[in-house]
C-alpha cells in the first residue's frame, strides 16, 4: 500500500514560498523537521516558530513523551479491566501537542474522543481524562475550567459546536478562537460539511484541525477522498494548509498561522495534519485484520517522538539529564493516572439523575423518586409479604 | 498478600476470551504492565499487561481454554506495603467483586460476566396479566413499578396458551432473591395475580425442602465446566465454534451443498518431474529460489487451464451467468496457527516459473506469520491443496466457495510401477481433482486432469500444449 507522504515536504512539488492560502491539488506538505531530525528552513513558516527556544523544544519533547505514556498506560488499564474502552492516539503526538501548545488560554477546544494529547496540553486533570472510559461518569470535566469541551463521540458533531461558539465570539467582539479537532473520516460526515458552510458564510473565527491518520476505523482515507483532504476545504472557500502531522514544529507553525488569521477577522482555516494512527481504532479493534503490516513499518520510520529526539540530539540538547527528566515525568503522569483510575469511587445509581438539567425538573424528580423506591425494594423486608409491584 | 486477576472484557461487550499462551510461569517475578499472556477475543488477539508487580503464584487457566469474563486467571503475591504497585491499594472493581458463585459481579465493564443458562435472552413479558385482570389494574396506580404493568384485557386465553412458555412472572427484586438463594424460578409456583411469583413464594419453595435437585441451581450449565479442562479423567472437551473454524465451516457447508461435486483421481509416475526439479535446483539461474513438486504442479495446472478454461470459471446464481475468468488467481490452501486459509496468487498465469516460486514462498511465509492481508484471501479463481505434506495420497477436496475446481496434490512415494514394460521402483503421486459439475462436464474435467498428469509424467509434453 502506498502512502504519498514520503517526508520531503518543504522541498518537493511546488516548493516553499507559496502563500499559506489556497493551492491547487497535489500541494506540498509543510515540513520544518525531516524524519531524520534535520531542521530545514522554510521562509514562510520559519517566522512562526522563531520564538521556540531550546528550552521550549525540550518541553515539547517532554509533553509528547508524557502523552504517549498516558496513552500506553490507559491501554494497559483497559487490558487490566480498569477501563471499559480506550481510543489510542499512538503516532499522533506531534499533531496534538503541536496544535495544543499553540493555543491561548481563552481559545476554546471542541475535540473528538482521540484528542487526549490536546487535553493534556490544556492542563486537564489526568483522572478526569479516564472518568468516562471507566464508565463512571457521563463526562469527565467542567469544560470552562480548561476551555475545552468534553470529548464528542458522535463523529464530527463537535465541528458544529465549534462553529457556533466561534459565531458567539464574533458577537462578543473577542479575539479568541474556537478550534475543533476531528479525523479524516469525519470530513465525509454531513455535520463537518455544514459546519464549514456556516464558518465560511459568517467568516467565523474557527480552526478546523483535521488529523488525517489514514484510517476511519477500517476504511482507508484513499477510498473516501480522491483529492487531498485539505483540498476539500477549498470548495467551501476556506483556506487550508497541509502539514506534516508528525513534525511538531510544522504543526505548531501552521496552527499559529490559522489562529492569527482568525484573531484578525480573517475567518476560518482548515488544517490537514498528515499523520498516522499506529495503534488500533480503539482497544476493541484489531487493525491487523485490514491493514498491511508494511504500512505500519513505513510510518514507524516517521515516528514523531523519535523525530524530535533526533533534532534535540543534533542540537546537542539530548542530555542524560533531559532524558532522565522526561522519563521521570512520564512515569509520574502514568502513576498519577493509574492511581486516579483505580481509586475512583464507583458512582451511585441515583447519580444518573445529576447534571441532566441545570434547574429542577418535576418530571425528572418523579423518575428519580420512582427509581429510589425501586432500589429500596431490593433490601426492604417490609415488602416481603407482597408480590412487589402489584400493590 | 495474594491478588487475583480476573479476565476483563477486552472488547466491547464480550463475554469470553481464549487464553492463547502464558508469557510467564508460576514463581516468576513480574513488573507492572509486563506482558503476561496472549488472549484471543472474538474481535482481536491482544496482549495482557500485568496489573500488579509481584510474583506469580498460580495460573488458573490452561492455554487453549475459553474463559468467561470475570473468572480469575492468574494470582500474584504482592508486597503488603503497596510499594511495589505505584497505585495506592484500594479495592478495584474487579478485586472487590465477591467470590460468591453465581453472584452478579460488576467487573467495571458491565455485567457480561454472568452467563445465563439459556443462550438467548428471555422475552420480557410486557403484560403481567395474561387473561382479563381487572384485579391488577386498580391497585397498582401509585406504585413505583406501575410502568411494568400493562394490561391488555382483550387478550383471550387461547392466544395466551398458544404462546411458547415464557419466563415465570416475577419482579426484579424477586428474581435477585431467587438468584441469591440459587432457586430456579421455573420450578416455583406463583401465588400472585396471573401466576406472579412473590418473595414468599421463593422463600416457601426453599423452606419446603422438596425441591428437585436438578432444578435447584440456575448456573447448572456453567458449573458443568471443570476448572481445569485438561485435568486427567475428562472424557470429552467442548470448544465453542467461533473464529476461523466457524467461518471455515460455513464456507464448506455452503460449498458442499450448493455445488454438485465430482472428484476424479489420477496416479502419475512423476519421476521425470523429480529429475527435472533436481536439474533446476542445480542450475545457477534458479539459485535462491525454493523449488518444490508443488511449484511444478502449480505451473502444470496453469498450463492445463489454458486448454481447459471451463475449470477457471464461476457460477453466478444471482445473474444467471457463467463467469469465465481470463486470468488465474491461484489459491493455495494453507494451514495457519489460526486455522485454514486459502490466500491466492494474483494473475498467476502471467508468472514465469521463477515468479511463481517466489510468489508461493512469499504466500506461505505470510500465512505462517499471520501477515496474510485480506486482499490476498479474496478473489481466488481455482485452488490447490497440498495434502502430500502430511503424507497423504488422495482425498475428495471440497471446493473453495465460488470456484469451479480444486486439486489435491498427494505425497510423492517410491512405488513399484510399470516402467518400459517392466516393474521398476518409481516416484509416484496421486492427483485428486474436485470440480463443480454445473460448470464442468466429466469430459473437460478429465481432460484437464489428464493434461496436468501428462506434464508431470513428461515435462517435455508442455511443448505440445503451448
Interface residues (C-beta under 8 A of the other chain):
Chain A: X73 X76 X78 X79 X80 X81 X82 X83 X84 X85 X134 X135 X280 X282 X283 X284 X285 X286 X288 X289 X290 X292 X293 X334 X335 X338 X339 X341 X342 X343 X346 X369 X370 X371 X373 X374 X377 X378 X383 X384 X385 X386 X387 X388 X389 X390 X391
Chain B: X5 X6 X7 X8 X9 X10 X11 X12 X33 X43 X44 X45 X46 X47 X48 X49 X50 X51 X86 X87 X88 X90 X92 X93 X94 X106 X107 X108 X109 X110 X128 X136 X139 X140 X143 X144 X145 X148 X149 X170 X171 X172 X173 X174 X176 X190 X191 X192 X193 X196 X197 X198 X199 X200 X203 X370 X371 X373 X374
